[in-house]
C-alpha cells in the first residue's frame, strides 16, 4: 500500500513539473521581444518593407510602406533617418491570452525619429498560426 501511494505521489509530482515547464516555455521573453522590435525598426529605416512585413504576425498582414509613408507626410517625420528606442515606458505579457489564443507581449516605448519624440506601442503574439507583430500603434 505504501509503495502504491509513493508511486502515485511521484507520478502526480512529475505531471505538475511537466505542466509547469510547458507553460513557462510558451511565453515570449522580454529580451526576445526587444530584439524583434529592433529588427523591425531597422527594416523600416532601411525602407525594406518586405522584410518588415515578414516580421508581422501572419494573422495581421499590412502594407507597411503605405502606413509609414502616410505618417511621414502627415507628421513630417523621416523614418529613414533612423528609429532609436530612447526608453521603454511600459510592458505587459501573458503566457496565454484568449483574444489571440496564445502568448502576447506588449511594449510601450519612447522613440526618437528624425530628432522628434514618438511613442510606439507594439504587441507581439505567438500562437499556433505563427509569431510576429500583431498590433502597432504610433502616437506623435
N, C-alpha and C positions, 0 to 999 in steps of 0.2 A: 504494500500500500504506500509506504514512504517513497519507494523508488518511483512509483507512478506519479505521485504528487510532485516529486522533484522534476521528473521529465516534463510534466505539464507546465510547471513554473518556468523552466528553461526555454520551452517552446514559445510560451507567451512573451517572455523577455526578448527572445530573438526576433519575434514578429514586431514588437514595439520598436526595436532598434532599426529594423529594415524599413518600416514605415517612416520613422523619423529621418533617416538618411535620405529616403526618396523625396520627402517633402522639402528638405533643405537643398537638394541638388536642383530642384526645379526653379528656384528663384534666379533673378537677374542680379548680378553683383554690381555695386556702385562703380567700381573701377572699370569694369567692362562697359557699362553704360556711358561713362565719360569718354572712354577711348572711341566708342562707336560714334558719339556725337562729334568728337573732334575730326574723325574721318569724314563725317557728313559735311561739316563746315569746310574742311579742306577741299572737298569736291565742289561745293558751291563756289568757293573763292576762285577755283580754277576754271569755273564755268563748265565743269564736266558734269552736266546734269544727268547724263545717262548713268554715271557712277553713283551720283547722289540718289537717283530714283531706285537704284538697286539696293540701297540701304533702307528703303521704305518697307513696311510690312506688306506682305502680299495681299492682305485684305484691304489695304488703304493706298492704292496707287494714286499718283498725282502728276500733273505736268508742272514740275518744279521750275523749269525755265520761265514759263509764263508767270508763275507765282512770284518768283524773285524779281523778275524784270518789272512787274507791276508795282511791287513795293519800292524798288529803286526809283521809279518815276514819281510815285506818289509822295515818298518821304525824302527824296533827294539823297539817297544812300548809294554807296558804291561797294557792293559785296566783294568785288574783285580786289579791293584794297586790303582785304583780309577780314576775318572774323575771329576775334580774340575773346575768349572767356575771361572776364575780369574776376568774377567770383560766383560761386553757387549760393543762392539765397534760400533754396528750399529743395526738399526731396521727399518722395514718398514711394513706398514699394509694397507689393503684396505677392505672396507666393501663389495665390490663386484669387482671381477676380472674376466673378460670374459674368460681367459685362463683356469680357474678352475671352472667356473660357481658357484662361492661362495666367501666367505671371505678368506683372506690369511693374515698370519703374519710371517714375516721373521726376524730372529735374527742372527747376526754375533757376535761371542764371542771368546775371548782368553781363552783357556782351558789348564789346567795342567794335563798331563798324564804321569805317571812314571817320574815326575820331568822334563818333557820336555814340551815346549810350542807348542800348536797346535791351529789352527784356525778352528772352526766349523761354518758352515752356515746351519741353519735348517729352513725350511719353513713348517709351519703348515697350513692346509687347512680345512675349514668347508664348506661343500656343501651338496646337497641332498643325496649324496652317503655315507656321514659319516664325521668323524673328525679324524685328525691324521697327522703324519709327512708325508709330500708329497715329499720333497726333502731334501737330506742330502749330504753335501759336506765337505770334510776334507782337509785342507792344512797343511802340516808339515814343 
